[in-house]
Amino acid sequence: MFRKFALTIGLLISLLTSAQNIVKHKVLQGETITQIAQKYHVTPFDIYKLNPDAQKGLQADAVLLIPNSSANIKAALEKPGKNEVIPVKTTYQTHTVLSKETIFGIAKQYEISEEDLYKVNTNLEKEGLKIGSIINIPNKNSKTNTVKSPKTNDEKPVYHEVLEKETKYSIAKKYGITVEALEAKNPEIVSGLQMGYKLLIKGTLPKIQETVKEINVKKKPTETIKWVNYEVKSKETLYSLSKKFSVKQDDLTLWNPDLANGLKEGMILKIPATATLANEIKKNKTDLKATLKNQDKKKLVMLLPFNSSKIKTDSVAVLQKKFKEDQFLNLTMDFYSGALMAIDSAKSLGINVDVTILDSEENKNSSNVDNLANKSSVKTAHAIIGPFYQAHAEKLASILEKDNIPVISPLSKEMIGTYKNMYASMPTPTFIKDAMYDYMEQKNGNILAVIDPKKAGLKKYIVENQKETKIVALSDKGAVVSDNIKALLVKDKLNFVVMASDNSGMILTLVNQLIKFQAEYQIRLVMLEQSKALNFEEIAMSKLTKLQLTYPSLTRENETADAKKFERAYKKLNKTFPNQYATRGFDITFDTLLRLSQEKDFETSINDDATVQIDNKFDYEKIISGGYINKGVFILQYNNDLTITEAP
């Protein structure tokens, strides 16, 4: 991949050697394509033409090739000879290629031949159509001939800065051009117009020369995606498939270019192995205690990392020191203490269960799974909780897959592999963020995002997975700009403003501005991840409650009678209140025992029943490649009475 990248850059440089006006630009931390394009008075599309890998994202210190004008970039890339195919009449239209469009479809739309389309877009035969690229459309009555290219004189450029409430249509009308022509000169506005943008209306851009020291750039390796094949069934549609696999229609088309010609029964589609199979029937929250079947004895095995072989002492003082210093052992004991209470609670309900607890002797790199898998208690188990590390849990699942014994990963947030008997009880970080977006979309909200330049990972998630989000432009120094936010707010609609920052000053500025806008707009503040900046000394909780701060969470604040009863019982037994690992141990163990004790089998209960225990929600979905993953996430909000509850 790096060799291919180096060859691509080398080829571009050799093509542009004679073009003295091509300059190099070193990307600064937090810089965007739009900012760079505006700096050099070119369009983002011009930059992408010379730097195709930039479409995947900018890296600080990368070097970009910058043309001095759209005319120069075209000459550099196409490198025409003495004779060039051009239309007799230069009455071109332009067309921005959309998802699912084909050469045939575009030619038919403009009532021209495919041959004419290829003649005026010489790169199409080699490169094909690319979503977002701009192609020339000849007048349907014109013919193309081979003639000498006429020389044109550069026009003085005309710019327009977008004002509040202006639209692409109103700007185009003002200058007597079409919206398509406006988008052709400014491809960055195809997806939306933002106040403050400096648009090129007509003319040739001025020549700008800037010298930047060249550095070697290493391209990051592309993440490998595992795929599975899916055969399209009768009456399935692109919409139904997107719902079935919990993906977006645009992504299906991106992964399967043949869909541009339509979906047909029998087609083989490429689907990510980690895509979940959504239930056709929405699961209701189920109280499994009300549907117990207690006659058959169930066998539960727990593999917990006590690592007892490393504790070679009978000294109480040494053991106390070990517990004080070994955080992993403390976590294990907390989980174990919660699990023991779950077993007692299950037995008090009359559940007939035999529980075996074994030492998995694990750390990140090794475990005792191979030996434990041969034990009769493991081979005859109805379900197994553990090991803690995902790699060891998957190894056990692979050994027991032929017997379809459920292996439940209790704490890992890693994405699971392809074993059909693997059950990941912790939602992945991506699923947690997806749950927040599902909520906002269900509310038909207008979604904005204010993203700190330091939050590159979160920005990548939003740009790649949540394309409907409007990114609020920051100042050159990365500060929040009030007018840029207001320009994207929509009246008579709930506006969700996603805040992605750990900078308390930036958050406070945003919060104050949003509170001011609440006089005109419905606004709710959203976090996708926990922020360490949310301490209530600098940012008053009362301000967050005004904005009904909403966020996804694996756990909830539970004030029910059952929760209080659990807390009291745990404290009485352990002389302390339960922490998150103790409660997790209780919830996952109790939920597993309840599912094992139903009329239906364990896997059917997983498919049918969503449950909520003390702090955790369990709503499993099958991934297309094999096992199940829990997508149970709470959406919580701050209320005016300073409480935090589930969002309605």
ABEGO torsion letter per residue (X at the ends): XAAAAAAAAAAAAAAAAABAABBBBBBBBGBBAAAAAAAAGBBAAAAAAABAAAAAEBBBGBBBBBBABAAAAAAAAAGBBABBBBBABABBBBBBBBBGBBAAAAAAAAGBBAAAAAAABAAAAAAEBBBGBBBBBBBAABBBBBBBBBBBBBBBBBBBBBBBGBBAAAAAAAAGBBAAAAAAABAAAAAEBBBGBBBBABEBBBBBBBBBBBBBBBBBBBBBBBBBBBBBBBGBBAAAAAAAAGBBAAAAAAABAAAAAEBBBGBBBBBBAABBBBBABBBBBBBAAAABBAABBBBBBBBBBAGAAABBBABAAAAAAAAAABAAAAAAAAAAAAAAAAAAAAAAAGBBBBBBBBBAGBBAABBAAAAAAABAAAAABABBBOBABAAAAAAAAAAAAAAGBBBBBAABABBBBABAABBBABBBAAAAAAAAAAAAAAAGBBBBBBBBAABAAAAAAAAAABAABBBBBBBAAGBBBAAAAAAABBBGBBBBBBBBBABAAAAAAAAAAAAAAAAABBBBBBBABBBAABBAAABBAAAAAAAGBBBBBABBBBABAAAAAAAAAAAAAAGBBBBAAAAAAAAAAAAAAAAAABABBAAAAAAABBBBBAABBBBBBBBAAGBBBBABBBBBBBBAAGBBBBBX
